[in-house]
Amino acid sequence: MHGNVPLGYDVHDRQLQINEAEATTVRTIFNQFLRLGNVTILRDWLRENDIRSKGGNHFFRGPLYSMLHNPLYIGVTRHKTETYPGQHQAILDSETWDKVQALLAANRQGGKRKPRATKSSLFTVLLFDAQGTLYTPTHAAKNGRRYRYYTSQAVIKKTEKIETPTRIPAPDIENAVIERFLKLLRDPDDLVASIRDNAQEETNQPAGFFTRIVARATSTAATWQSLSGADREHFLRAVIDRVIIHPTRVEIRIRVNQFIQQLLGNNTPMTESRAGNAAGTPKAHVQLIASIECPFRHISQGRALRLIVGNTNITTEASRQAILKAIARARQWYEQITTGKATNIAQLAAADGVSPRFIRVPMKLAQLSPQSIEKLMTRPESLPLPLNDLLAAIPLDWREQSFGLSKKSA
């Protein structure tokens, strides 16, 4: 701040008026905080890029914290502990403000160790459920190994129950979203449809606009693995507005303007057309969003969790082989019981050196009919579900098994 006037505003006739040059700095500070996740790192970044305060000085941590907490930037004034609608124009949209406050709160909860967790969690303040409840990065340690999760704030705060999972393995959701995003980059039809439907009319675009986008997207996907981890994270956090966990699908919302700017560079036609309106609204205030989705399933395995994102009816050859081996073992165990070589599961477990539960659950596969087993061997596409789901739903009636396989593979 300079005197009592905050960065981003000037005073005219005793009223706050937006200073557009400074307002750009304000938006940069808030957006970079979301990207970097830590005020100390933000301070260093601002110094490296020679971004200064209203008085021309470098920023320090204290003033940055005050600035990030200041509701003035969303058109609100504060008096003591109360806030009121202000008479001035907002510089930030409320969604950016909410994300920043959530990240500040998450950092406070974790104390000095929180920046480390934030840095390793790609979707910090980006992951929500369908009701808008935030997922916060958490971790658990077992046998010296650290497991990362995203845990719903509804659980952390012990509020209402939610339909979506309360805790999600972080690597699963991060890898799945990245793969879906790369699929968008590799699919010209999907890519152009998303941009065209959610961005500008075709008539506003120069010749070759979409051709350039497709070429750059294909190149980005091809070189993705060669990029540094920091570059990949910067790209994703710049273009992803939020990731939403629905009961049966994951929705990835993409900032169209930033997406195109990341592909083509900052000086693109995207910022020259419908980014403003007739009333003179600043271009940066318009946020165009495209959504892509993929199916989602979340299953429990004892205390462990598995996340399956994608077409869950598609089964790999490795998965099919695992099921066939499990069927073979189950039939061997069943034969030992029926021929009297073993009288119970405990004896089978002792003979094989495993726990009784290791045998008890897969033994259900012995109930599969010969026709069902033949179908699994000769028609991989007929495999309806992963092994754990198959074990949970094997009808005793062989006719129902055949019907179930045919129905799910159709």
C-alpha positions in Angstrom: 0.0 0.0 0.0 1.0 3.7 -0.4 -0.3 5.7 2.5 -3.9 4.4 3.1 -4.6 3.7 -0.6 -4.2 0.0 -1.4 -2.3 -1.3 -4.5 -4.7 -1.4 -7.4 -6.7 1.8 -6.6 -6.3 5.6 -6.7 -8.5 8.1 -4.9 -10.7 10.5 -6.9 -13.3 12.7 -5.3 -12.9 10.7 -2.1 -13.8 7.5 -4.0 -11.6 4.5 -4.8 -11.1 4.1 -8.6 -9.3 1.2 -10.2 -5.7 1.9 -11.4 -5.6 -0.6 -14.3 -1.8 -0.9 -14.3 -1.7 -1.7 -10.6 -4.8 -3.9 -10.9 -2.9 -6.1 -13.3 -0.2 -6.5 -10.6 -2.9 -7.4 -8.0 -4.3 -10.1 -10.2 -0.8 -11.4 -10.9 -0.1 -11.6 -7.2 -3.3 -13.6 -6.4 -2.9 -15.9 -9.4 0.8 -16.6 -8.8 0.0 -17.4 -5.1 -2.5 -20.0 -6.3 0.2 -21.4 -8.6 3.1 -21.3 -6.2 1.1 -22.2 -3.0 3.4 -20.3 -0.6 3.8 -16.6 0.3 7.6 -16.9 0.8 8.0 -18.5 -2.7 5.6 -15.8 -4.0 7.8 -13.0 -2.5 10.9 -14.5 -4.2 9.1 -14.8 -7.5 7.9 -11.2 -7.4 11.5 -10.0 -6.7 12.9 -12.2 -9.6 10.3 -10.6 -11.9 10.9 -7.1 -10.5 7.2 -6.6 -9.6 7.0 -3.9 -7.0 4.5 -2.2 -4.6 2.7 1.1 -5.1 5.6 2.9 -3.6 8.1 1.2 -5.9 9.5 -1.1 -3.2 9.9 -4.9 -3.2 7.2 -6.9 -1.5 7.7 -8.5 2.0 5.8 -11.4 3.4 3.8 -9.3 5.9 2.3 -6.9 3.4 1.7 -9.8 1.0 -0.3 -11.7 3.6 -2.3 -8.5 4.3 -3.0 -8.0 0.7 -4.1 -11.6 0.1 -6.5 -11.3 3.0 -7.9 -7.9 2.0 -11.6 -8.2 0.8 -11.4 -4.8 -0.7 -10.3 -6.5 -3.9 -13.7 -8.2 -4.3 -15.6 -5.0 -3.7 -16.1 -5.3 0.0 -15.0 -3.0 2.8 -14.1 -4.1 6.3 -14.8 -2.4 9.6 -13.3 -4.2 12.6 -14.6 -7.8 12.2 -17.5 -6.9 10.0 -17.6 -6.6 6.2 -20.0 -4.6 4.0 -20.5 -4.0 0.3 -18.3 -1.2 -0.9 -18.8 1.7 -3.2 -15.8 0.8 -5.3 -15.3 -1.7 -8.3 -13.9 -5.1 -7.6 -10.5 -6.1 -9.1 -10.9 -9.8 -8.5 -13.6 -12.3 -9.2 -15.1 -14.0 -6.1 -13.9 -17.5 -7.3 -10.3 -16.5 -7.3 -10.7 -14.9 -3.9 -12.3 -18.0 -2.5 -9.5 -20.2 -3.8 -6.9 -17.9 -2.2 -8.6 -17.9 1.1 -8.9 -21.7 1.1 -5.2 -22.0 0.3 -4.3 -19.6 3.1 -6.4 -21.5 5.5 -4.9 -24.8 4.4 -1.4 -23.4 4.9 -2.3 -22.2 8.4 -3.6 -25.7 9.4 -0.4 -27.3 8.4 2.0 -24.9 10.2 5.5 -24.7 8.9 5.4 -28.1 7.2 2.4 -27.2 5.1 4.2 -25.6 2.1 6.0 -28.9 1.5 2.7 -30.8 1.3 1.2 -28.0 -0.9 4.1 -28.1 -3.3 3.7 -31.9 -3.9 -0.1 -31.8 -4.3 -1.0 -30.6 -7.8 -4.7 -30.0 -7.2 -4.4 -27.9 -4.0 -7.5 -25.6 -4.0 -8.5 -27.1 -7.3 -10.3 -30.2 -6.3 -14.0 -30.1 -5.2 -17.0 -32.3 -5.0 -20.3 -31.5 -6.8 -21.6 -29.5 -3.9 -18.5 -27.2 -4.0 -16.8 -28.7 -0.9 -13.0 -28.4 -1.2 -10.7 -31.4 -0.9 -7.5 -30.6 1.1 -4.1 -32.4 0.6 -3.4 -34.8 3.5 -1.0 -37.7 4.0 -0.6 -40.8 6.1 2.6 -42.7 6.9 2.9 -46.4 7.0 6.1 -48.5 7.4 8.2 -45.5 6.6 6.3 -44.7 3.4 4.3 -41.5 2.9 0.9 -41.8 1.2 -0.8 -38.7 -0.2 -4.5 -38.1 -0.3 -7.1 -35.4 -0.9 -9.6 -35.4 2.0 -13.0 -33.6 1.9 -13.3 -30.6 4.1 -16.7 -32.1 5.0 -14.9 -34.8 6.9 -12.1 -32.6 8.3 -14.8 -30.2 9.7 -17.2 -33.1 10.5 -20.1 -31.5 8.7 -22.6 -33.0 6.4 -22.3 -36.4 4.7 -21.4 -36.4 1.0 -22.1 -38.8 -1.8 -18.7 -38.6 -3.3 -15.6 -40.3 -1.7 -14.4 -38.6 1.5 -10.7 -39.4 0.7 -9.1 -39.9 -2.6 -5.5 -41.2 -3.3 -3.7 -38.2 -4.7 -1.5 -40.0 -7.3 -4.6 -41.8 -8.7 -6.6 -38.6 -9.4 -3.6 -36.6 -10.5 -2.5 -39.2 -13.0 -6.0 -39.8 -14.3 -6.7 -36.1 -14.9 -3.4 -35.6 -16.6 -4.1 -38.6 -18.9 -7.5 -37.3 -19.8 -6.0 -33.9 -20.4 -3.3 -35.4 -22.7 -6.1 -37.3 -24.5 -7.7 -33.9 -25.3 -4.5 -32.6 -26.7 -4.1 -35.6 -28.9 -7.7 -35.6 -30.2 -8.1 -32.7 -32.8 -11.9 -33.1 -33.0 -12.4 -33.1 -29.3 -10.0 -30.2 -28.8 -11.5 -28.0 -31.5 -15.1 -28.7 -30.4 -14.2 -27.7 -26.8 -12.6 -24.5 -27.9 -15.1 -23.5 -30.5 -18.1 -24.2 -28.4 -16.8 -22.4 -25.3 -14.7 -19.6 -26.8 -15.3 -17.4 -29.8 -17.5 -17.6 -32.9 -15.6 -19.0 -35.9 -16.0 -15.7 -37.7 -13.9 -13.9 -35.1 -10.9 -16.1 -35.6 -8.1 -15.5 -38.2 -7.4 -18.0 -40.9 -5.5 -21.0 -39.6 -6.4 -20.3 -35.9 -7.6 -23.8 -35.1 -5.0 -25.4 -37.3 -2.3 -23.7 -35.2 -4.0 -24.8 -31.9 -4.1 -28.5 -33.0 -0.5 -28.4 -34.2 0.7 -26.9 -30.9 -1.5 -29.3 -28.8 -0.1 -32.3 -30.6 3.4 -31.1 -30.1 2.8 -30.4 -26.4 1.4 -33.9 -25.9 4.3 -35.5 -27.7 6.9 -33.6 -25.6 5.0 -33.7 -22.3 7.3 -36.3 -20.7 10.4 -34.4 -21.6 9.2 -31.2 -19.8 10.4 -30.6 -16.2 8.0 -31.3 -13.4 7.8 -27.6 -12.6 6.9 -26.8 -16.3 4.2 -29.5 -16.4 2.7 -28.2 -13.1 2.8 -24.6 -14.2 1.0 -25.5 -17.4 -1.8 -27.5 -15.7 -2.3 -25.0 -12.8 -2.6 -22.2 -15.4 -5.3 -23.9 -17.5 -7.3 -26.0 -15.0 -10.0 -24.0 -13.3 -11.1 -26.8 -11.0 -11.5 -30.6 -10.9 -14.9 -31.7 -9.7 -15.6 -35.2 -8.3 -19.1 -36.4 -9.1 -20.5 -39.7 -7.8 -19.8 -41.4 -11.2 -17.6 -39.1 -13.2 -14.8 -36.6 -12.9 -15.3 -33.1 -14.5 -12.2 -31.1 -15.5 -13.0 -27.4 -16.1 -10.5 -25.7 -18.3 -9.9 -22.0 -18.7 -10.1 -21.6 -22.4 -8.3 -18.2 -22.7 -5.3 -19.4 -20.6 -5.3 -22.8 -22.4 -4.9 -21.1 -25.8 -2.4 -18.7 -24.4 -0.3 -21.5 -23.0 -0.4 -23.3 -26.4 0.1 -20.3 -28.7 1.8 -17.7 -26.5 0.4 -14.7 -24.7 -0.2 -12.5 -27.8 -3.0 -14.5 -29.4 -6.2 -13.4 -31.2 -8.0 -14.9 -28.2 -7.3 -11.7 -26.2 -8.4 -9.4 -29.0 -12.1 -10.4 -29.6 -14.8 -11.2 -27.2 -12.6 -10.9 -24.1 -14.2 -7.5 -23.3 -17.8 -6.2 -23.6 -19.5 -3.1 -24.9 -19.5 -1.5 -21.5 -15.8 -1.6 -21.3 -15.4 -4.5 -18.9 -11.7 -5.4 -18.6 -10.8 -8.4 -20.7 -9.3 -10.3 -17.8 -12.7 -10.4 -16.1 -14.1 -12.7 -18.7 -13.6 -16.3 -17.9 -14.5 -18.8 -20.6 -14.7 -22.4 -19.4 -14.7 -25.7 -21.2 -15.5 -29.0 -19.5 -14.2 -32.5 -20.3 -15.2 -35.6 -18.4 -14.3 -39.2 -17.8 -16.1 -42.0 -15.9 -15.1 -42.5 -12.3 -15.3 -45.3 -9.7 -14.0 -45.3 -6.1 -13.8 -48.7 -4.3 -12.5 -49.7 -0.9 -10.1 -52.6 -0.3 -10.0 -53.0 3.4 -8.2 -49.9 4.6 -6.8 -49.2 1.2 -8.5 -47.2 -1.5 -8.5 -47.5 -5.3 -9.6 -45.0 -7.8 -10.6 -46.0 -11.3 -11.0 -43.1 -13.7 -11.7 -43.9 -17.4 -13.7 -46.5 -19.3 -14.1 -49.1 -16.6 -15.4 -51.7 -19.1 -12.1 -51.8 -20.8 -9.9 -54.5 -19.3 -6.2 -55.0 -20.0 -4.7 -58.3 -20.9 -2.8 -58.3 -17.6 -6.1 -57.9 -15.8 -7.7 -60.8 -17.7 -4.8 -63.0 -17.0 -5.0 -62.2 -13.3 -8.7 -63.2 -13.2 -8.0 -66.5 -15.1 -5.2 -67.4 -12.7 -7.5 -66.6 -9.7 -10.2 -68.9 -11.3 -7.7 -71.7 -11.7 -6.6 -71.4 -8.0 -10.2 -71.3 -6.8 -11.1 -74.5 -8.8 -8.0 -76.3 -7.3 -9.0 -75.4 -3.8 -12.6 -76.4 -4.5 -11.4 -79.8 -5.8 -9.3 -80.4 -2.7 -12.4 -79.7 -0.5 -14.7 -81.9 -2.5 -12.3 -84.8 -2.7 -11.5 -84.7 1.0 -7.8 -83.7 0.6 -8.7 -80.7 2.8 -11.7 -80.4 5.2 -11.8 -76.7 5.5 -10.4 -73.4 4.4 -8.0 -73.2 7.4 -6.3 -76.4 6.2 -6.0 -75.0 2.6 -4.5 -71.8 4.0 -2.0 -73.7 6.2 -0.9 -75.9 3.3 -0.4 -72.9 0.9 1.2 -70.7 3.6 -1.5 -67.9 3.2 -4.2 -66.4 5.4 -7.7 -68.0 5.3 -9.1 -64.7 3.9 -6.7 -65.0 0.9 -8.5 -68.2 0.0 -12.0 -67.4 1.2 -12.7 -64.5 -1.1 -11.4 -65.9 -4.4 -13.1 -69.2 -3.7 -16.3 -67.5 -5.0 -14.8 -67.8 -8.5 -15.3 -71.6 -8.3 -19.0 -70.8 -8.8 -18.5 -69.6 -12.3 -20.0 -71.7 -15.0 -17.9 -73.4 -17.7 -19.6 -71.1 -20.3 -18.6 -68.0 -18.3 -15.0 -69.2 -18.0 -14.9 -70.0 -21.7 -16.2 -66.5 -22.5 -13.5 -64.9 -20.4 -10.8 -67.0 -22.1 -12.0 -66.5 -25.7 -13.6 -63.1 -25.6 -11.6 -60.6 -23.5 -14.1 -57.8 -24.3 -16.8 -59.8 -22.4 -14.9 -59.3 -19.1 -17.4 -57.1 -17.2 -15.5 -55.8 -14.2 -12.1 -55.8 -12.4 -11.5 -58.8 -10.2 -12.7 -57.3 -6.9 -16.0 -56.2 -8.5 -16.4 -59.6 -10.2 -15.9 -61.3 -6.8 -18.6 -59.2 -5.2 -21.3 -60.1 -7.7 -21.2 -63.8 -8.9 -24.8 -65.3 -9.0 -25.1 -68.9 -8.0 -27.5 -69.5 -11.0 -25.3 -70.1 -14.0 -28.0 -68.6 -16.3 -27.8 -65.3 -14.4 -24.0 -65.4 -14.8 -24.2 -65.7 -18.5 -26.9 -63.0 -18.7 -24.8 -60.7 -16.5 -21.7 -61.1 -18.6 -23.5 -60.5 -21.9 -25.4 -57.5 -20.5 -22.3 -55.7 -19.2 -20.2 -56.4 -22.3 -22.9 -55.2 -24.6 
